[in-house]
């Protein structure tokens, strides 16, 4: 159910951006038409930090590249949902938690190629020509994974702390964490009270996090995956979590602070796509 609703949210986001791209504000053409434009343009600014041009349609000229970048990510999500594959034919993988990944060290036999120890397997090399798995790897379902500087032989570092889901671009995989499966609502409530806010816990759903993680999966920023941007407070100063570590943009309050202080970064953070898609989808219900 959450996957189906996420697909509907992505459809709504794709339709909204296509409409805004070519439509100036329909001033004088009726309250309904004006309200539609205001609602969608407002969502584009509130969540993606992209201001629309009321007179000619599309984004204001200074934000054209950000708009096209955001639209490309949403349209790639839509293609994937519609066709059950990516446009670049990645080997997509989906896992429920990472417990199935087992560590194999340099002296262990390669489980995917029985025979020599991993340190002697020469047909898989990194971009520098070195043996790719010199430190070993985590292995599950014929997928090999080793995240340099993050994983250790005793800790795969996935689904740690308060993680709900994790996208690992290196193995083209999305991993749902146990915490998400136990705590998140599956879909958005079909009935909401007047005055609801997307910040309400009822909207912390698996469908929302599908969109969030797919933004990581498809987004490429500076030759790397689209990230969770470091959080700032309402004054634009760095914001920290309770453990003293620099916080990241999760939940609506932090996204709003980011847009208010650094709107140019909003389209580079996954949470923006989740809230934008949710906002235009909920209003369309």
C-alpha positions in Angstrom: 0.0 0.0 0.0 2.8 2.5 0.9 4.5 1.9 -2.5 1.3 2.5 -4.4 0.6 5.7 -2.5 4.2 6.8 -3.1 3.6 6.3 -6.8 0.5 8.4 -6.6 2.4 11.1 -4.7 5.2 11.1 -7.3 2.5 11.4 -10.1 1.1 14.4 -8.4 4.5 16.0 -8.0 5.3 15.4 -11.7 2.0 16.9 -12.8 2.5 19.9 -10.6 5.9 20.7 -11.9 4.8 20.2 -15.5 1.9 22.6 -14.9 4.0 25.3 -13.3 6.7 25.1 -15.9 4.4 26.4 -18.6 1.7 28.2 -16.8 1.6 31.9 -15.6 -0.8 32.7 -12.8 -4.3 32.7 -14.4 -5.3 36.0 -12.8 -8.9 36.9 -13.6 -9.8 33.4 -14.9 -11.7 32.4 -11.8 -10.9 31.7 -8.2 -10.5 28.0 -8.7 -7.8 28.4 -11.4 -6.1 31.1 -9.3 -6.2 28.9 -6.2 -4.7 25.9 -8.0 -1.7 28.0 -9.3 -1.2 29.6 -5.9 -1.3 26.3 -4.1 1.2 24.6 -6.4 3.5 27.6 -6.7 3.4 28.0 -2.9 4.4 24.3 -2.4 7.3 24.7 -4.9 8.7 27.6 -2.8 7.9 26.2 0.6 9.5 22.8 0.1 11.9 23.1 -2.9 12.9 26.7 -2.4 12.0 27.6 -6.0 10.1 30.8 -6.7 7.7 30.8 -9.7 7.2 33.7 -12.1 3.6 34.9 -11.9 3.7 36.7 -15.2 5.3 34.3 -17.7 5.1 31.0 -15.9 8.0 28.7 -14.9 10.6 29.6 -12.3 12.1 33.0 -12.0 15.2 33.1 -14.3 17.8 32.8 -11.5 16.3 29.5 -10.4 15.8 27.9 -13.7 18.6 25.3 -13.3 17.3 24.4 -9.8 13.8 23.9 -11.2 15.0 21.6 -14.1 17.1 19.7 -11.7 14.2 19.0 -9.3 11.9 18.2 -12.2 14.4 15.7 -13.6 14.6 13.9 -10.3 10.8 13.7 -10.0 10.4 12.5 -13.6 13.0 9.8 -13.0 11.1 8.6 -10.0 7.9 8.6 -12.1 9.6 6.6 -14.9 10.8 4.0 -12.3 7.4 3.7 -10.7 5.6 3.4 -14.1 8.1 0.9 -15.6 9.5 -1.0 -12.6 13.0 -0.2 -13.7 15.3 2.8 -14.0 16.1 4.6 -17.2 19.7 3.5 -16.9 18.7 -0.1 -16.1 20.3 -0.4 -12.7 20.2 -3.6 -10.8 17.7 -2.3 -8.2 17.6 -4.0 -4.8 15.2 -3.7 -1.9 15.9 -5.1 1.6 14.0 -5.2 4.9 16.9 -4.4 7.3 20.5 -5.2 6.8 20.9 -8.2 9.0 21.3 -10.6 6.1 24.7 -9.0 5.1 27.6 -11.1 6.4 31.2 -9.9 6.5 33.9 -11.8 4.5 37.5 -10.8 5.2 40.5 -10.7 2.8 41.5 -14.2 3.8 38.0 -15.7 3.3 36.9 -17.4 0.1 34.8 -15.3 -2.2 31.2 -16.5 -1.7 30.2 -15.4 -5.2 33.3 -17.0 -6.8 34.3 -20.1 -4.8 38.0 -20.6 -5.0 40.7 -18.1 -4.1 40.7 -15.9 -1.0 39.2 -12.5 -1.6 42.5 -10.7 -1.5 43.6 -12.6 -4.6 40.5 -11.9 -6.7 41.9 -9.7 -9.4 39.0 -9.3 -11.8 37.3 -6.7 -9.7 39.3 -3.5 -9.4 38.6 0.0 -8.3 39.1 3.1 -10.4 42.8 3.2 -9.4 43.4 -0.4 -10.5 43.7 -1.8 -7.0 42.0 -4.9 -5.8 38.5 -3.6 -5.0 37.9 -5.7 -2.0 41.2 -5.6 -0.2 39.5 -5.1 3.1 36.8 -7.7 2.4 33.1 -6.9 2.0 29.6 -7.4 3.3 27.7 -9.9 1.1 24.1 -10.9 0.7 22.0 -12.1 -2.2 25.1 -11.8 -4.5 25.5 -8.1 -3.6 28.9 -7.0 -2.3 29.2 -3.9 -0.2 32.1 -2.1 1.6 31.7 1.6 2.5 35.2 3.0 3.1 35.6 4.8 6.4 32.1 3.8 7.6 31.9 0.1 7.8 34.0 -2.2 9.9 34.3 -6.0 10.0 31.9 -6.0 13.0 29.5 -3.3 12.1 27.9 -2.8 8.7 26.8 0.7 9.8 23.4 0.4 8.1 20.2 1.1 10.0 22.0 2.6 12.9 20.5 4.9 15.6 17.3 6.4 14.5 17.5 5.5 10.9 14.2 4.6 9.2 15.5 3.7 5.8 18.9 3.9 4.0 19.8 4.2 0.3 23.1 2.8 -0.7 23.9 4.1 -4.2 27.1 1.9 -4.5 24.9 -1.2 -4.6 21.8 0.3 -6.1 19.8 -0.6 -3.0 17.2 0.8 -0.7 17.0 -0.8 2.8 14.1 -0.4 5.2 15.2 -0.4 8.8 13.4 -2.3 11.5 12.5 0.9 13.3 10.5 2.1 10.2 8.6 -1.2 10.0 7.6 -0.9 13.6 6.9 2.8 14.1 5.8 4.5 10.8 2.2 4.7 9.6 1.9 2.9 6.3 0.0 5.6 4.3 -1.4 9.1 4.8 -4.7 9.3 6.7 -7.7 9.2 4.4 -9.5 11.7 6.6 -7.8 14.6 8.4 -9.1 17.3 10.7 -9.4 20.9 9.7 -6.2 22.7 10.4 -4.0 19.7 9.9 -0.3 20.2 9.3 2.2 18.1 7.4 4.4 18.3 10.4 1.9 16.1 12.4 3.1 12.6 13.2 0.2 11.2 11.2 2.1 12.2 8.1 5.2 10.3 9.0 4.5 7.4 6.7 6.3 4.8 4.8 4.9 6.4 1.6 6.6 9.6 2.5 9.9 7.8 3.1 9.7 5.9 -0.2 9.8 9.4 -1.9 12.6 10.5 0.4 14.8 7.5 -0.4 14.0 7.5 -4.1 15.2 11.1 -4.2 18.5 9.8 -2.8 18.5 7.0 -5.3 17.9 9.2 -8.4 19.5 12.5 -7.3 23.1 13.3 -8.3 24.7 16.4 -6.8 28.3 17.2 -7.6 28.9 13.7 -8.9 27.5 12.1 -5.8 24.1 11.1 -4.4 21.6 13.7 -3.3 22.1 14.0 0.4 20.4 15.1 3.6 21.6 18.6 3.9 23.0 19.8 7.3 20.3 21.5 9.4 20.2 25.1 10.4 18.0 26.9 13.0 15.6 29.7 12.3 18.4 32.2 12.3 20.5 30.1 9.8 23.0 28.9 12.4 24.1 25.2 12.5 21.6 23.1 14.4 22.7 20.1 16.4 21.0 16.9 17.6 20.7 15.8 21.2 23.9 13.8 20.9 25.9 16.8 19.9 26.3 15.9 16.3 25.4 18.2 13.5 21.8 17.6 12.6 20.4 17.0 9.1 17.3 18.1 7.4 14.6 15.7 8.6 11.0 16.7 9.3 9.2 19.9 8.3 10.6 22.4 10.8 14.2 21.9 9.6 13.2 22.0 6.0 11.3 25.3 6.5 14.4 26.7 8.2 16.6 25.6 5.3 14.3 27.2 2.7 14.1 30.5 4.8 17.9 30.8 5.1 19.5 28.8 2.3 16.8 28.2 -0.4 19.4 27.3 -3.0 20.1 24.0 -1.0 16.5 22.9 -0.7 16.4 21.0 -4.0 19.6 19.2 -3.0 18.0 17.5 0.1 15.8 14.5 -0.1 13.3 15.7 2.5 12.2 18.5 0.2 10.9 16.0 -2.4 9.1 14.0 0.2 7.2 17.0 1.5 6.6 18.6 -1.9 5.1 15.3 -3.2 3.0 14.8 -0.1 1.7 18.4 -0.1 0.5 18.4 -3.7 -0.9 14.9 -3.3 -2.8 15.6 -0.1 -4.4 18.7 -1.5 -5.5 16.7 -4.5 -7.3 14.1 -2.4 
